[in-house]
């Protein structure tokens, strides 16, 4: 059975998120253009942008955890970033594909998760001890 450390888990998830960002960005730019309302296409692009940015944040958390595996707040930050992109970007993607703007109430919950992720990352980074 394959077991992953926290750092390997987040690095793997971040790398997958990077691939997903490129694929979804390209799909939005080429597959949805002219097929969905321009405002919804803009939502798709925002979702892809936030997915990409927070994929990098997840990778950063994984790198920190590689060298500081007991950095609990950094681990929580990665979870919050993951939850945030699922809710924030995911809701924007679903709205763009379906036109169901009623799902817009989910987006700010994801945004709050992303904000909390950055706060946890900042607090966790402030507690890191230099390795020698």
MOLINZI-V867273 format. One line per field, one symbol per residue. psi: psi as a letter, one per 40 degrees, with the letter a starting at -180 (. if undefined). A space follows every 10 residues. Layout:
psi: ???
This chain:
psi: hhiiiddddd dddddddddd dddddddddd dehedihddd dddddddddd dddedddddd dddddddgee gddddddddd dddddddcdd ddddddddeg eeeedddddd dddddddddd ddddddeihh i.
